[in-house]
Every structure is written in structure tokens, then in C-alpha cells.
Amino acid sequence: MLPESVAKLGKLFSRLPGVGEKTAARYVLHLLTSDPEISRTLGEELLQLHARVRPCVRCGNLAERDANSASADAVCDICRDNKRDGHMLCVVGRVHDLFAIERTGTMRGRYFVLGKLLSPLEGIGPDDLPMMRLISRIREEGVTEVILATPPSVDGEATALFLKRELGPLGIAVSRIASGVPHGGDLEYTDPITMSRALAGRQKL
Amino acid sequence: MAVRSLHVSELSARGFRNLRGEPLRLGPRFTVLSGDNGQGKTNVLEALYVALTSKSFRTSKLSELLAHGSREGDDEAIATVRAHVIEDGSPRVQTVALRKGHRLVKIDDKRPASLAEYAVQSPVVVFHPGELSLSMGASAERRRLLDRVALYSAPVALDSLGRYTHAMRARQKVLATRGVGASDLGDWEALMAEHGAATCEHRRRAAEKLGARASKVFGEIGSPGMALSVTYAPGGPEEAEELRRVLAELRPADLRRGSANKGPHRDDLALTHASAPSGRSAFSTLAAPLPVALHPVRGTASQGQHRAIVLSLKAAEIAEIGAARGVRPILLLDDVSSELDRERTRALFSFLRAQEGQVLLTTTRPELIDIARSDERVDYTVCDGVLSALVDG
């Protein structure tokens, strides 16, 4: 029913997270019926995306490449920010997690994105983690505290245990983010699993 | 705690196995589904079970539940089952939608916090002929029984077990691919120990509750002079540190075996029966010192005794999860009378009548169901996935 190009673009949109076939079709029809300039700008931006945005060479966060520089390397805003506390390093699994922590506005230190978690079932072992990069960064920048902010999944927990042990010989403070009840809510509405983790991770007053 | 009423008034299924046609209206007490073999009677029970728990009692592969013919290569096929539940007078709609590899659950169009939370909303207990293996067969069926009961007293039990299983598989994979000296083995073992110990605790508590009730029921329906004892038989150390130590020690053995030798994945429920000393009823032995001769039921009990043991365990499950939720569980009986002799069938139905909960049962011979056709009983025939009401003749 749909022209081939429309169907093809729809299929591509529907591969994006949270976009189903119906929404994908709406996007295509919207682009077709709107100002062609929108499609053109969108297309140009997409073409440039991977060339302009690179993983930060220091932390793995997203970084905009310097257009005037010949080097393909890029350093992100957080790593360049002099006001950040260079002694504190927060280790996360994915860039998404970095953004979630950054949104809180309470993290004063810098980050290190692992890019993956230990997951033997998916063939990911310790050799696949960027340990050399992490350790040399800790040494070079004089980091004194590492916060392990991998997710509370089994793979995330295993990765945290592994990192804690590997970083042990460096003699720095290593901590793990807490898991517990959401702020501002009634305890009554907290789901039992979150509640039981909050109980297990209780703190002395 | 007062026992609240619970029943399903209507069940609809779309794209689910061979089921077709109008939603099924259920009686608040007995609904009898009859029909020849292979027509879809069990599919109806399964659809209701899936709607209330998001799981099947026949298979762990969700894709098998999608309508026949739509499975192969069709990633868009969706099966939806929906139950109208009435608890203590207030209605709710529970919906489970299945698509290849995905499942979506809703209660009145809202998504619950977890599948565990969903699964304990409307307690349902199924009893099918395969469950005779509860007493005679391998331990997996008995572990599942423990986990079902544990789930009702602590929804986190399911989470602990899932995490234990994940860590166990990861450790085995590490052993197989990188050997007994791999640097992250200890981390996976630490997680196995933490979640394994939690799983043991949940199961031990479940076994204690279940065992006390099952022994009591067995005293009533089993052979005179016989007592049944049901106890938790852990498949490894129950304490985290000890389990961790044992796992580290058994790495070479576990590598050779291809799976872990110790741990809650090898738990069992030990069933032993004993002849009571003469002059005492089977009942009194429960509180009294243990009788002289204890025998594991596997290998020593007769066919009839096995059936009485299974019935006792199921009755205990019904009572325990009913007590945990404060409602009478809904019972699904799949062709049970085909496996029971006349006497035990009669005992079963008198038990069911005393239960006062909702019961759905399937049979190839409706005339053998010992429940009078009345306001209490609704009859349907199932033919090629279509249900039709049976006019009372």
C-alpha cells in the first residue's frame, strides 16, 4: 500500500527504542507533509553525527570533536571542566547511566564509562573491560575515591565486586551506590523487592 | 484473618493455543469442561492460569502459547488472555499479553511493579495428572512447589532465586570457557552465595509451613497407621559464607560435571513415611517422638499411597497460599479423576466442596464428576477450541 521508500524509512524508524510501527509511520508521513527543510536538516545532522560526536578519550562520555583539530580524539565537557573534583571518579556501565547521575547535579567528581558489564553468558569477561585505561587514569589524575555505580542487576553487581577487588591494591577508597526506597514517596507504595534491598542495605544512625 | 471470596467471572483468550470464540462465563463455584482428548480443555485451564500468574503450568516457553500456525517466523503474533476477577465484591481485570519473548501484564490497565507482585494477586492452584511426579519423580517439581508457596509469603523469593540462577549460569560459563583459575569466578560465587542463602531461607520457611499442613491432611486421607513427614532437604550449605567456600572448593568437580554439585538448585523436599506404633493414630505421631521406621516414599510407597501424598501436598499448597493472601485460591483440576481411584476421587470432591472456593475442572466423562448439576455447577463442552454451554438435560 505504502510507496517503497516510505515503508523502508518507516522500518528504519521502528528500530529506534520506544518506536513501534504505527509511530514510525506517523514520523514518515509527518516528514513528507511538512516543510522539506526539516527532512533535509535532519538528514544532514544524521550524516554528520558519528563524525562529530566521539567517545571521550578519557572517560568514554559523549564528546564533540574540535572542528579545527586534525585529531579524531575528543574530550568531553565534564573532563574539561576545571571546577570538577578530580579526586572523585564515578564508574558507570553505560553513557545512559552517566546522564542519569549527572541529572541529579550532586556529583562533583568525574566519570568513567566501562561500556560493558561482566556477562559470561554474553561472552564478556574481565579482559573485555577497559581495566588498563581505568587504572592508569586513577594513577595519573590522583583519584582518591572511586564510586561504583554499575546497575543493581546480577551482572552489574558482579562487575562491582570485580572492580572493587581489582582496585584494592591501589589503596584508594572504593564505595558502591546504595539501593533503596524512592524519595518523597510513602513506604506503603514501595515494591517489596526495593523495600527488602533497602532493609538489607540499612545504615547505622 | 477473615477469608475473603475470590472468583473469576469471565475469561477471554485471543491468539492463545487453539482457543476461539466467545469469552467463557464461569460459575462462582464449579465449572466443568468436558470433551474428547485434544479439543482444548486443558488450554482453557492454562489460559486462566496464565491470566492470573503470567506463567504456564505446562511449559516455560511462552512462544508455545501463541496460537497454532502463527508461531513460525511470525514475530508479531500476540496472545492475550484476560480474566475478570471479583475479590470480596470488588471487580478487577487482569490481562496478560504475550509476544515472542515478551510478556506484558496489567491490572485494570495499570502495570504492577513486578511480575512477582502480579502473580500473587489472585492465588490459583493447579492439579494435573503430571503432578503425581511430586511424590514419585525428580526433585524439580517439588522445588517448584516450594517456590510457589515461598512467593506468597515473600515476593522477593522469586527475585532471589532468579539472581541465584543467573549467577550460577554465569559461573558455569566462566568455568567452561576460562577454567578454574578465572579471576572473576569468586565474584560470581559471592553472588551465588548471597542469593542462594536467601533462597534457602525462603524455601525452608515454605517447607515448614507446607510440611505441617501436608502431614495433617495425610493423617486424614492416607492409610490408617501411616504418617507422612515433609521436610526441607537443602542441596548445599544454607549459610552464605559456607556455600561460598564449598563452591570455591568444588570448582574442578563442577567443571567436570558441567554444573554445580552443591547449591539450592539441588534442593529437595524430603518425603518420608512411617508406620505409627500400634495403638496410636497417624495423627498423634506428628507431635510425638518420631516413629521407629522412617522410609523415603520414593521406592517404598504404594501407588495409592503416592496419590494420597500428592493430594496431601496439593491440599497443603491450597491452604497455605490461601492463608497467606487471606482468600480461597481458585483451583484448576485437569483430568484428575482419571488418575485417582473411586475412593480418593470421592475424598477429593468432598474436600473441594468443603473448600468453598472456585473450581474449574476438565474431564472426558462429566457423568463421573460427583457434583450435582445445580446452581453451583456450570457445564461446558470443548470442541476444537470452541466452548459451548451444555444445556442441562
Interface residues (C-beta under 8 A of the other chain):
Chain A: L118 S119 P120 L121 G123 G125 P126 V154 D155 E157 A158 L161 F162 R165 D191 P192 I193 T194 S196
Chain B: A113 S114 A116 E117 A154 P155 V156 D159 R163 H166 A167 R169 A170 R171 K173 V174 T177 R178 A182 S183 D184 G186 D187 W188 A190 L191 H195
